[in-house]
Each structure stands twice: as C-alpha cells, then as structure tokens.
Amino acid sequence: MLEKLFKLQSYGTTPKTEVIAGLTTFLTMAYIIFVNPAMLADAGMDRGAVFVATCVAAAIGCFIMGFVANYPIALAPGMGLNAFFTYGVVLGMGHTWQAALGAVFLSGILFLLLSVLKVREWIINAIPRTLKLGIAAGIGSFLAMIALKNAEIIVANPATFVTLGDITQFGPLMSILGFFIIAALAARNMNGAVMIAILAITVLGLLFRDVEYTGMVSTPPSLAPTFMQMDIAAALELSMLTVVFAFLFVDLFDTSGTLIAVTQRAGLVDKNGNIERLGKALSSDSLATVAGSALGTSTTTSYVESSAGVAAGGRTGLTAVVVGILFLLSTFFAPLAGMIPVYATTGALFYVAILMLLNLKDIDWQDITEAAPVAVVLLLTPLTFSIAHGIALAFITYTAVKALCGKFEQISISVWILTVLFVLKLAFIS
C-alpha cells in the first residue's frame, strides 16, 4: 500500500527511512505548538483552542502535501505571519482577531486560485529578487523586535522610544539563556535544538518556582472558541486590502522559496531545475491555510525545517504524513504547552529572526538602487510594527529610486501596478 501511494522504490527509500525522516522534521519544527498559541493568545484568542488548531492545521497540511503532492515537506502555522496577525493586524491596526482570520481565509482562497490558474509563475518572476530577499529579512527584523519586546530586554522610553530593560530579572535572563542554548545546539547540528531549549527553560522556571506545574497529558482542549469564527465580511473592507495582500504575498514567496530549497536538496527537480507537481504542492499549502483559518490559526505554510528530514533520507510524502501524525498526537500535550512561559519562547523567536536575516548576504550592497529598498523594509518593518507597511514602503522605494536613476527596464509592469496601489493605500486608506 505504501509503495502504491508514495512510490518508495522509485525514489530509493524505505518506510523505515521515511519514518525516521518524519520524526527528524517534527523535532525541528515542533516548537510552533508552543510559540503559536502563546503569540495568538496576545490577540485575545483562546490559548487552548489555538493549540489544538495549530496541531490539526499542521496535520491537515502535512497530509495533503504527503498524499496529493508526494513531497517530504511539512507544514504548520508560519512564523512571521503569526506575529503580523497579532501585533500588526489586531493590536496594531485595531481589527478583531475574527477579521484577521477572515483575511487569512481570503488569502488562502486567492493563493489557491493563483495555483489553479497558474498565475503564480508570472507573479513570482515579475517581483524583483531584491524585494523578495528584502521582505524576508524585514520579517526577520520584525520578529527580532517582538522577541526583544516580549522578553522585556527592550522596553518603552518616553525620551528615546525604546531602551534596554532590566536584564538582571529572571525573565530576561531566561530569554537570553534560551537563545544561547539554541545557538549552541544548532551550531552542533542537533535536531530539535529549538524545542530542547524551550523545554529546558521551562524546567528551570519550574525549579525556580516561577512556573506552576499543571500536568503533561490530557484530552485535547475544545476548538469551539475559535472554530469557524473568521469574519469574512470584515476582511472584505477596503482597509483590510493590504492585510489580505500581505498574508498572500508573504506566504506565496515563503512557500515558493521553501519548495525550491527542499526539493533541490532532495534531488527532486528535473534536469532543468524545475519542480514537478509544483501546482499540487502550492495547492496543498493554500488548502492548509484555508483549513487553518477555519480551525482558528494564522497562515499555514511550508517549513524550511523539512530540509532536516530530507538530510535524514526523506524523499516522499510518507515523511510529511509521519509529521502530520505526530502533530495529531501532540494535541494530548495541552497542559505542557500551557505551562510554557513567554520567556521560554522568545529565544526561539530571536533565533528564527536570525535565520531570516541571512537573506541579506545575497543583496548587492554596492548598487544603491538595490540596497535602498532593502534597507527601507529592513528598518521600517519593525519600526512601523507592520509587515504590510514594510512591504508597501519597499515597493515604493524600489520603483522611485530605479525610475529616478533611469533604470525603467528593471521595473516590471506588476511592480508599477503594485507601487501605485501601495501609494493610494498609504494616502487614502487607514
């Protein structure tokens, strides 16, 4: 049955190898079941329901990717977009979390249409590589800002806006220690470095009686507080246009980049470097986002951590299915997730931010027309506390600087259109 479903022999793999690969991938990305509920709880959502939604949405995404696209790529609610959901859309712009879920739902539907209609290649190719890399780095700087703020390593100051907090307190110290542990374990190529650090810091919190023990295993919490709560009507308002686009835009390029990186490492591309079944893979991602919004979580996307499973030998969708099963089993560990303190997850956020900032190495810093928009999105995404504003200002800067330098041939029609829309949005829409 497994051979018929996943064609294991033709990919030179075995069930045992695929199971080990799935376990490896799960260990590298399981931190999301602790981080995502904590982050969306700040938006006013029920933490227990979000915990279950996170696990189930991840499982659905993994199952679709495994059975339909037959790729060893795991999915879960994505870092960056969950931060934008809470701190940008809900707390920053004042929308309800139900409206934010509606925006996630609409972005998933649009992503699915782009995949089915095969418009995705035109969009991906039309957006300059500089902007793609810059936006990823901008999201990284946004995550770093959130991590430092939540850890109280940086705090508000009426004179300077921000300043260094009291890092001698227990919370900030544990945040710093958690980050150090992750960095050290990751440097040693240890699978599950992030999850190990989160659990280690939680144990220290228990030992120092800063965390109350509430148990390890229980029946999964109810999904009722978040299930089918998305407000699609509110998401269709003009003021939400940029939000829907930001969810769509970031997920589109994040997923495309992950698919390229993982399939190339696994040797699953043809002689021209093209990804077979790309449409099925992208459709899997978009369907997972739609399902996740209905369950009650932010955008579900493909995880680059899947490369750890590929390195362990994963070559087929069976790897993704194994990850999905493990996510479902995780729903019984809600008490453990509920015990995780904020300072146990901030080190993980900061580490993920660093990984996203690595995109900066591929920027041509000698060309000011390339460097300027990257600097704008890198600095203004965290300082405006909005991924949507960061993307808008990056596009405007790119078009303006290129045009003023006479490099009109480097500005595609789609970039011109998006730039005009962003200008109108900033000028007339709150």
C-alpha positions as CSV (number, residue, x, y, z in Angstrom):
1,M,0.0,0.0,0.0
2,L,2.8,2.4,0.9
3,E,4.6,1.6,-2.3
4,K,1.4,2.3,-4.3
5,L,0.8,5.6,-2.5
6,F,4.3,7.0,-2.3
7,K,6.4,5.1,-4.9
8,L,9.1,4.5,-2.3
9,Q,11.3,2.2,-4.5
10,S,11.4,4.6,-7.4
11,Y,12.7,7.3,-5.0
12,G,15.3,4.9,-3.5
13,T,13.9,5.0,0.0
14,T,12.2,2.7,2.6
15,P,9.3,3.0,5.1
16,K,11.9,3.0,8.0
17,T,13.9,5.8,6.4
18,E,10.8,7.9,5.8
19,V,9.6,7.4,9.4
20,I,13.0,8.5,10.8
21,A,13.0,11.5,8.4
22,G,9.5,12.4,9.6
23,L,10.5,12.3,13.2
24,T,13.5,14.4,12.4
25,T,11.5,17.1,10.7
26,F,8.9,17.1,13.5
27,L,11.6,17.6,16.2
28,T,13.0,20.6,14.3
29,M,9.6,22.4,13.9
30,A,7.6,21.2,17.0
31,Y,8.4,24.5,18.7
32,I,5.5,26.0,16.8
33,I,3.0,24.2,19.0
34,F,4.3,26.2,22.0
35,V,5.1,29.5,20.3
36,N,2.0,29.9,18.1
37,P,-0.7,29.6,20.9
38,A,1.3,32.0,23.1
39,M,1.5,34.6,20.3
40,L,-2.1,34.4,19.2
41,A,-3.3,34.5,22.8
42,D,-2.0,38.0,22.8
43,A,-4.6,38.8,20.2
44,G,-7.3,37.7,22.6
45,M,-7.8,34.2,21.2
46,D,-8.3,31.2,23.5
47,R,-4.9,29.6,24.0
48,G,-6.1,26.0,24.3
49,A,-8.2,26.3,21.2
50,V,-5.3,27.8,19.3
51,F,-3.1,25.0,20.5
52,V,-5.4,22.4,19.0
53,A,-5.9,24.4,15.9
54,T,-2.2,24.7,15.4
55,C,-1.7,20.9,15.6
56,V,-4.7,20.0,13.5
57,A,-3.9,22.6,10.8
58,A,-0.4,21.4,10.6
59,A,-1.6,17.8,10.4
60,I,-4.0,18.6,7.6
61,G,-1.3,20.5,5.7
62,C,1.1,17.6,6.0
63,F,-1.4,15.0,5.0
64,I,-2.4,17.0,1.8
65,M,1.2,17.6,0.9
66,G,2.1,13.9,1.5
67,F,-0.9,12.2,-0.2
68,V,-1.5,14.7,-3.0
69,A,1.9,16.2,-3.9
70,N,4.0,13.3,-2.5
71,Y,6.7,15.6,-1.2
72,P,8.6,15.3,2.1
73,I,7.6,18.8,3.1
74,A,5.8,19.5,6.4
75,L,3.5,22.4,7.0
76,A,2.4,24.4,10.1
77,P,1.3,27.9,11.0
78,G,4.2,30.1,9.9
79,M,6.5,32.3,11.9
80,G,6.3,36.0,10.9
81,L,2.8,35.9,9.7
82,N,1.5,34.9,13.1
83,A,3.4,37.9,14.6
84,F,1.8,40.1,11.9
85,F,-1.6,38.6,12.7
86,T,-1.3,39.5,16.4
87,Y,0.9,42.6,16.7
88,G,0.2,44.1,13.3
89,V,-3.4,43.5,12.4
90,V,-5.1,43.0,15.8
91,L,-3.1,45.1,18.3
92,G,-1.5,47.5,15.8
93,M,-4.4,48.2,13.4
94,G,-7.2,47.6,15.8
95,H,-9.0,44.9,13.9
96,T,-10.7,41.9,15.6
97,W,-9.0,38.6,15.6
98,Q,-12.1,37.3,13.8
99,A,-11.5,39.8,11.0
100,A,-7.8,38.8,10.9
101,L,-8.8,35.1,10.5
102,G,-11.1,36.2,7.7
103,A,-8.2,37.9,6.0
104,V,-6.2,34.7,6.3
105,F,-9.1,32.7,4.8
106,L,-9.3,35.1,1.8
107,S,-5.6,35.0,1.2
108,G,-5.7,31.2,1.2
109,I,-8.5,31.2,-1.4
110,L,-6.6,33.7,-3.6
111,F,-3.5,31.6,-3.2
112,L,-5.5,28.5,-4.4
113,L,-6.8,30.4,-7.4
114,L,-3.4,31.6,-8.3
115,S,-2.1,28.0,-8.1
116,V,-5.0,26.5,-10.1
117,L,-4.9,29.3,-12.8
118,K,-1.1,29.0,-13.0
119,V,-0.7,32.8,-12.5
120,R,1.8,32.1,-9.7
121,E,4.8,31.9,-12.1
122,W,4.0,35.3,-13.6
123,I,3.8,36.9,-10.1
124,I,6.9,35.2,-8.8
125,N,9.0,36.1,-11.8
126,A,7.7,39.6,-12.0
127,I,8.7,40.6,-8.5
128,P,12.5,41.5,-8.3
129,R,14.6,39.1,-6.4
130,T,15.9,42.0,-4.3
131,L,12.4,42.7,-2.9
132,K,11.8,39.0,-2.2
133,L,15.1,38.8,-0.1
134,G,14.5,42.1,1.5
135,I,10.9,41.3,2.6
136,A,12.1,38.0,4.2
137,A,14.8,39.9,6.1
138,G,12.3,42.6,7.1
139,I,10.1,40.0,8.6
140,G,13.1,38.7,10.4
141,S,13.8,42.1,11.9
142,F,10.1,42.3,12.9
143,L,10.4,39.0,14.7
144,A,13.5,40.1,16.5
145,M,11.7,43.3,17.7
146,I,8.8,41.2,19.0
147,A,11.2,38.8,20.7
148,L,13.1,41.5,22.5
149,K,9.9,43.3,23.5
150,N,8.2,40.2,24.9
151,A,11.4,39.2,26.7
152,E,11.5,42.8,28.2
153,I,15.0,43.1,27.0
154,I,13.9,46.3,25.4
155,V,11.2,48.5,27.0
156,A,9.4,51.7,26.2
157,N,11.1,55.1,27.0
158,P,9.3,58.5,26.6
159,A,12.5,60.2,25.5
160,T,14.1,57.6,23.2
161,F,11.0,55.4,22.4
162,V,13.0,52.2,23.4
163,T,15.8,51.4,25.8
164,L,17.4,48.5,27.5
165,G,15.3,46.8,30.1
166,D,16.4,45.3,33.4
167,I,18.2,42.2,32.1
168,T,19.0,41.1,35.6
169,Q,15.4,40.0,36.2
170,F,14.6,36.3,35.9
171,G,12.5,36.5,32.7
172,P,15.0,38.4,30.5
173,L,17.9,36.2,31.8
174,M,16.0,33.1,30.9
175,S,15.2,34.5,27.4
176,I,18.9,35.2,26.8
177,L,19.9,31.8,28.1
178,G,17.3,30.1,25.9
179,F,18.7,31.8,22.8
180,F,22.3,30.8,23.8
181,I,21.2,27.2,24.2
182,I,19.5,27.2,20.7
183,A,22.5,28.8,19.0
184,A,24.9,26.3,20.6
185,L,22.8,23.3,19.8
186,A,22.1,24.5,16.2
187,A,25.9,25.1,15.7
188,R,26.3,21.4,16.6
189,N,23.6,20.4,14.0
190,M,21.4,18.9,16.7
191,N,17.9,18.2,15.6
192,G,15.2,19.7,17.8
193,A,17.5,22.4,19.1
194,V,14.7,25.0,19.5
195,M,12.3,22.6,21.2
196,I,15.0,21.3,23.6
197,A,15.8,24.9,24.6
198,I,12.1,25.8,25.2
199,L,11.6,22.7,27.4
200,A,14.9,23.3,29.2
201,I,14.0,26.9,30.1
202,T,10.5,25.7,31.2
203,V,12.1,23.2,33.5
204,L,14.3,26.0,35.0
205,G,11.1,28.0,35.5
206,L,9.6,25.1,37.4
207,L,12.8,24.6,39.5
208,F,12.8,28.3,40.5
209,R,9.1,28.2,41.1
210,D,8.3,30.8,38.5
211,V,6.2,28.3,36.6
212,E,3.4,26.2,38.1
213,Y,3.2,22.5,37.2
214,T,-0.2,21.7,35.7
215,G,0.5,18.2,34.2
216,M,1.7,16.8,30.9
217,V,-1.1,14.9,29.2
218,S,-4.9,15.4,29.0
219,T,-7.7,15.2,26.5
220,P,-7.4,18.0,23.8
221,P,-9.0,21.3,24.7
222,S,-12.1,22.4,22.8
223,L,-11.8,24.0,19.4
224,A,-15.2,25.8,19.9
225,P,-13.8,29.2,20.9
226,T,-12.0,29.6,17.5
227,F,-13.7,27.1,15.1
228,M,-15.3,28.9,12.1
229,Q,-15.0,32.2,13.8
230,M,-13.5,34.1,10.9
231,D,-15.3,37.3,10.0
232,I,-15.1,37.3,6.2
233,A,-17.3,40.4,5.8
234,A,-14.9,42.5,7.9
235,A,-12.0,41.1,5.9
236,L,-13.6,42.4,2.7
237,E,-13.5,46.0,3.9
238,L,-11.2,48.4,2.0
239,S,-9.0,49.0,5.0
240,M,-8.1,45.2,5.1
241,L,-7.0,45.1,1.4
242,T,-3.3,45.5,2.3
243,V,-3.6,42.9,5.1
244,V,-5.0,40.3,2.8
245,F,-2.3,41.1,0.2
246,A,0.4,40.9,2.9
247,F,-0.7,37.4,4.0
248,L,-0.9,36.3,0.4
249,F,2.3,37.9,-0.7
250,V,4.5,36.6,2.1
251,D,3.0,33.1,2.0
252,L,3.4,32.9,-1.8
253,F,7.1,33.7,-1.7
254,D,7.9,31.9,1.5
255,T,6.3,28.7,0.2
256,S,8.0,29.0,-3.2
257,G,11.4,29.5,-1.6
258,T,10.9,26.6,0.7
259,L,9.8,24.3,-2.1
260,I,12.8,25.3,-4.2
261,A,15.3,24.8,-1.4
262,V,14.0,21.5,-0.1
263,T,13.3,19.8,-3.4
264,Q,16.8,20.8,-4.7
265,R,18.4,19.4,-1.6
266,A,16.4,16.2,-2.0
267,G,17.2,15.9,-5.7
268,L,13.5,16.1,-6.6
269,V,13.9,18.5,-9.5
270,D,14.3,17.7,-13.2
271,K,17.4,18.4,-15.3
272,N,16.3,22.0,-15.9
273,G,15.9,22.6,-12.2
274,N,12.1,22.7,-12.4
275,I,9.9,21.3,-9.6
276,E,7.5,18.6,-10.8
277,R,4.0,18.7,-9.3
278,L,4.6,22.3,-8.2
279,G,0.9,23.2,-8.7
280,K,-0.1,20.3,-6.3
281,A,2.4,21.5,-3.7
282,L,1.3,25.1,-3.8
283,S,-2.4,24.0,-3.8
284,S,-1.6,21.9,-0.7
285,D,-0.2,24.9,1.0
286,S,-3.2,27.1,0.2
287,L,-5.7,24.5,1.2
288,A,-3.9,24.1,4.6
289,T,-4.2,27.9,5.1
290,V,-8.0,27.8,4.4
291,A,-8.4,24.9,6.8
292,G,-6.2,26.6,9.4
293,S,-8.3,29.8,9.3
294,A,-11.5,27.8,9.8
295,L,-9.9,26.0,12.8
296,G,-8.6,29.2,14.3
297,T,-5.0,29.9,13.5
298,S,-2.9,32.2,11.3
299,T,-1.5,31.3,7.9
300,T,-0.3,27.7,7.5
301,T,2.8,27.4,5.3
302,S,5.6,25.0,4.2
303,Y,8.5,24.8,6.6
304,V,12.1,25.0,5.5
305,E,12.9,22.8,8.5
306,S,11.7,20.0,6.2
307,S,15.3,20.0,4.9
308,A,16.4,18.3,8.1
309,G,14.1,15.3,7.3
310,V,15.5,15.3,3.7
311,A,19.0,15.2,5.1
312,A,17.9,12.1,7.1
313,G,16.8,10.4,3.9
314,G,13.2,11.6,3.4
315,R,12.2,11.6,-0.3
316,T,8.4,11.1,-0.4
317,G,5.1,12.2,1.0
318,L,5.3,9.5,3.7
319,T,7.7,11.7,5.5
320,A,5.1,14.5,5.6
321,V,2.4,12.1,6.7
322,V,4.5,10.9,9.6
323,V,4.9,14.6,10.7
324,G,1.2,15.0,10.5
325,I,0.5,12.0,12.7
326,L,3.0,13.4,15.3
327,F,1.2,16.7,15.3
328,L,-2.1,15.0,15.9
329,L,-0.6,13.1,18.8
330,S,0.7,16.4,20.2
331,T,-2.9,17.6,20.9
332,F,-2.8,15.4,24.0
333,F,0.0,17.5,25.5
334,A,-2.0,20.7,26.0
335,P,-1.1,21.0,29.7
336,L,2.6,21.0,28.8
337,A,2.0,23.7,26.2
338,G,0.0,25.8,28.7
339,M,3.0,25.7,31.1
340,I,5.4,27.2,28.6
341,P,6.2,30.8,29.9
342,V,6.7,33.7,27.5
343,Y,10.5,33.9,28.2
344,A,10.9,30.2,27.1
345,T,9.7,31.1,23.5
346,T,11.4,34.5,23.0
347,G,14.8,32.9,22.4
348,A,13.2,30.8,19.7
349,L,11.7,33.9,18.1
350,F,15.0,35.6,18.0
351,Y,16.8,32.6,16.6
352,V,14.2,32.3,13.7
353,A,14.7,36.1,13.1
354,I,18.4,35.5,12.6
355,L,17.8,32.7,10.1
356,M,15.5,35.1,8.1
357,L,18.2,37.8,8.2
358,L,20.6,35.5,6.5
359,N,19.0,36.5,3.2
360,L,20.9,39.8,3.4
361,K,24.1,38.1,2.3
362,D,22.7,37.8,-1.3
363,I,21.9,41.6,-1.6
364,D,24.1,43.7,-3.9
365,W,25.0,46.3,-1.4
366,Q,27.3,48.1,-3.9
367,D,24.2,49.1,-6.0
368,I,22.3,51.8,-4.1
369,T,19.1,51.1,-6.2
370,E,19.2,47.6,-4.9
371,A,20.3,48.4,-1.3
372,A,17.9,51.3,-0.6
373,P,14.6,49.3,-0.8
374,V,16.1,46.5,1.3
375,A,17.3,49.0,4.0
376,V,13.8,50.5,4.0
377,V,12.0,47.2,4.5
378,L,14.6,46.0,7.0
379,L,14.3,49.1,9.2
380,L,10.7,50.3,8.7
381,T,9.0,46.9,9.1
382,P,9.9,46.7,12.9
383,L,9.8,50.5,13.4
384,T,6.3,50.8,12.0
385,F,5.4,47.4,13.6
386,S,3.8,46.3,10.4
387,I,4.8,43.8,7.7
388,A,2.2,45.4,5.4
389,H,3.7,48.9,5.7
390,G,7.2,47.5,5.3
391,I,6.3,45.8,2.0
392,A,4.5,48.9,0.8
393,L,7.4,51.2,1.5
394,A,9.9,48.8,0.0
395,F,8.0,48.7,-3.3
396,I,7.6,52.5,-3.4
397,T,11.3,53.0,-2.7
398,Y,12.3,50.4,-5.3
399,T,10.2,52.0,-8.0
400,A,11.1,55.6,-7.2
401,V,14.9,55.0,-7.0
402,K,15.0,52.9,-10.1
403,A,12.9,55.4,-12.1
404,L,14.9,58.4,-11.0
405,C,18.1,56.6,-12.0
406,G,16.6,55.9,-15.4
407,K,16.5,52.2,-14.9
408,F,13.0,51.8,-16.2
409,E,13.7,48.4,-17.8
410,Q,14.2,46.9,-14.3
411,I,10.7,47.9,-13.2
412,S,8.1,45.4,-14.4
413,I,4.5,46.2,-15.1
414,S,3.4,44.3,-12.0
415,V,5.8,46.3,-9.8
416,W,4.4,49.6,-11.2
417,I,0.8,48.5,-10.5
418,L,1.6,47.4,-7.0
419,T,3.5,50.6,-6.3
420,V,0.6,52.7,-7.4
421,L,-1.8,50.6,-5.3
422,F,0.5,51.0,-2.2
423,V,0.7,54.8,-2.7
424,L,-3.1,55.0,-2.9
425,K,-3.4,52.8,0.2
426,L,-1.0,54.9,2.3
427,A,-2.5,58.2,1.1
428,F,-6.2,57.5,1.4
429,I,-6.9,54.3,3.3
430,S,-6.3,54.0,7.0
